[in-house]
Amino acid sequence: MAQENLSVVLHALGDLRLENRPIPEPGPDEVLLRMHSVGICGSDVHYWQHGRIGDFVVREPMVLGHEAAGQVVEVGSAVKHLKVGDRVAIEPGVPREMDEFFKNGRYNLSPTIFFCATPPDHGNLCRYYKHNANFCYKLPDNVTFEEGALIEPLSVGIHACRRAGVALGSTVLICGAGPIGLVCLLVAKAMGASKVVITDLSPERLTMAKDLGADFQLTVKRADGAQQLAKTVEDMLGAPPHITIECTGVESSIQTAIYATRSGGVVVLVGLGSEMATVPLIHAALKEVDIRGVLRYCNT
């Protein structure tokens, strides 16, 4: 095993360095992994360029990366389900304590959760990384390391569609055709959505969405009104959608989501934008539209 643990470390806003760090020793319930594939998430870039996301501020050096897969090279004494050589996908969020959220299956909401590359917790964009073995999942032989790393963003789509209640025959509007919008599209179709409309400013992204199964693609412009866009979506589907999954965090897009969703439907907020947003809340209330948040994922 190599003795160097080359790591991508963010020291402060705009200060990103390659450093050799010690190879960690796994505890009884942990495994040591030789990392193979780590995706670059928008949050990694945001920490680099802005030094913070909301209340999470980079105050000391932090290894980036949380979309990851690697190979087991050392196994803790209490680990039974993994062995040296196993290829695994990493779930980056590990509860630190058995609190009420862990007990009721919503451990992603635990206020003390460890999460890779969220200050002050280190990520796994490095050669060697130790992780709780219960949050490492063995990859089938037909799944590559790269696909294993992409299970993490895919999990966001799974959790969003579960929160939305996507089911056989659902009609769905997805706002935003970036990576998370696209995985929401894939999951919605897999869960039985009959028709999916997806929106974006970029025609290239919408072309990709069409290739991945979107039934309708709507190119939006920054000057478009939220109510007019909602009417366009209704015209495309023949009726307002049952569900809207908002993946941009843009205020006007959240407004469109609320206006577009049919009475009794669900709006799920996946994208992160400004802390405060002006939205047609009374409109949502009178239509009994449920507005549901998403924090990462659990049990995916």
Salt bridges, closest charged atoms under 4 A:
GLU4 OE1 - ARG127 NH1 3.92
ASP15 OD2 - ARG17 NH2 2.80
GLU19 OE2 - HIS11 NE2 2.36
GLU19 OE1 - ARG21 NE 3.53
GLU30 OE1 - LYS130 NZ 3.74
ASP86 OD1 - LYS83 NZ 3.01
ASP86 OD1 - LYS138 NZ 3.60
ASP121 OD1 - ARG96 NH2 2.75
GLU152 OE2 - HIS66 NE2 3.89
ASP200 OD2 - ARG205 NH1 3.97
ASP215 OD2 - LYS189 NZ 2.69
ASP235 OD1 - LYS231 NZ 2.80
ASP290 OD2 - ARG292 NH2 3.07
